[in-house]
Amino acid sequence: MDTNEHESKLIHGELVYAIVGSAMEVLNGLGHGLNEKPYENALAVEFRLRNILYNQQVRYDVTYKGHNVGEYIPDLIVANAVIVDTKTIDRITDIERGQMINYLRITKLRVGVILNFKKPKLEWERIVL
C-alpha cells in the first residue's frame, strides 16, 4: 500500500464505516434487488435513527466555462462531507467510479461512497478525490 492510498483511506474513515454499517442494516431489512429509491429513503431513516447528519437531494449547479448548464442532485450527503450514491446494478464499474469523481468535483467534496444493493451481499466502494 503506497502512502497516498493509505492517506486516502483515512479521510472520513469513521464516517464511511458508519455509512456502510447503515447500508448493511438497510439491506438486511429490505432485502436485495428493489429499485434504488427505497434504499436511499431507508438509508435516510437509518441515518436518523443513528443520529448521523445527512441531507437528501441537495441541488448543485453544473457549470461550463462560467455558464450554468444543468444540475446534479446527489442521493445523500452525509455530514456535509461524503456523497452517498445508491445503486442496484450488476456490479460497480469504472462508469460509476468516473461518475463519482465528477460528483466530487461538482460538490467540492473529497469522499464518495457507492453502495450497490442488487445482491444479497452489499457491494460498496469508497472513492477519494
C-alpha positions in Angstrom: 0.0 0.0 0.0 1.5 3.3 -1.0 1.3 6.5 1.1 -1.4 8.1 -1.0 -3.6 5.1 -0.8 -3.1 4.9 3.0 -3.8 8.6 3.5 -7.0 8.5 1.3 -8.3 5.6 3.4 -8.1 7.7 6.5 -10.2 10.6 5.1 -13.6 10.4 6.8 -12.9 6.7 7.6 -15.2 6.5 10.6 -18.0 8.2 8.7 -17.6 5.8 5.8 -17.7 2.9 8.3 -21.0 4.3 9.8 -22.4 4.7 6.3 -21.6 1.1 5.2 -22.9 -0.2 8.5 -26.1 1.6 7.9 -26.3 0.3 4.4 -25.8 -3.3 5.6 -28.7 -2.8 8.1 -30.9 -1.5 5.3 -30.0 -4.4 3.0 -30.8 -6.8 5.8 -34.1 -5.1 6.4 -35.3 -4.6 2.9 -33.6 -7.5 1.1 -31.9 -7.0 -2.3 -33.0 -6.1 -5.8 -35.5 -3.3 -5.3 -35.2 0.0 -7.2 -32.7 2.5 -5.9 -35.1 5.0 -4.3 -36.3 2.7 -1.4 -32.7 2.1 -0.4 -32.0 5.8 -0.5 -35.0 6.6 1.6 -34.3 3.7 4.0 -30.7 5.0 4.4 -32.2 8.3 5.4 -34.3 6.6 8.1 -31.3 4.6 9.3 -29.1 7.7 9.5 -31.8 9.5 11.5 -32.0 6.5 13.9 -28.2 6.5 14.3 -28.0 10.3 14.7 -25.9 10.6 11.6 -26.3 14.1 10.0 -27.3 14.0 6.3 -29.0 15.9 3.5 -31.1 14.3 0.8 -31.5 15.5 -2.8 -29.4 18.7 -2.4 -29.1 20.6 -5.7 -25.7 21.6 -7.2 -25.2 23.7 -10.3 -23.2 22.2 -13.1 -21.2 24.9 -14.9 -19.2 25.0 -18.1 -16.9 28.0 -18.8 -18.8 30.1 -16.3 -22.3 29.1 -17.6 -24.9 27.1 -15.8 -25.6 24.0 -17.9 -27.6 21.9 -15.6 -27.7 20.5 -12.1 -26.5 17.5 -10.1 -28.7 16.1 -7.3 -26.8 13.5 -5.2 -28.8 10.9 -3.3 -27.4 11.7 0.1 -24.7 13.9 1.5 -23.6 12.7 4.9 -22.2 15.2 7.5 -21.6 17.7 4.7 -18.5 15.5 3.8 -19.4 12.3 2.0 -21.5 11.7 -1.1 -23.6 8.5 -0.9 -24.8 7.1 -4.3 -27.2 4.2 -4.1 -27.3 1.7 -6.9 -28.9 -1.5 -8.0 -26.6 -2.7 -10.7 -24.9 -5.9 -11.6 -21.6 -4.6 -10.3 -19.7 -1.3 -9.7 -17.6 -0.5 -12.7 -15.4 2.3 -14.0 -18.5 4.1 -15.2 -19.8 4.5 -11.7 -16.3 5.4 -10.4 -16.0 8.1 -13.1 -19.4 9.5 -12.3 -18.5 9.7 -8.6 -15.3 11.6 -9.4 -17.4 14.1 -11.4 -19.8 14.3 -8.5 -16.9 15.1 -6.1 -15.6 17.8 -8.4 -19.1 19.4 -8.7 -19.7 19.3 -4.9 -16.1 20.1 -4.0 -16.2 17.2 -1.5 -13.3 14.7 -1.3 -15.0 11.4 -0.5 -17.8 9.4 -2.1 -19.3 6.0 -1.4 -21.1 3.9 -4.0 -23.5 1.4 -2.4 -24.9 -1.4 -4.6 -28.0 -3.2 -3.2 -28.6 -5.5 -6.2 -27.3 -8.7 -4.5 -27.7 -10.4 -1.1 -24.2 -9.1 0.0 -23.7 -5.4 -0.1 -21.1 -4.2 -2.6 -19.6 -0.9 -1.9 -16.7 1.3 -2.9 -15.1 4.4 -1.4 -13.9 7.0 -3.9 -11.4 9.7 -2.9 -10.7 12.8 -5.0 
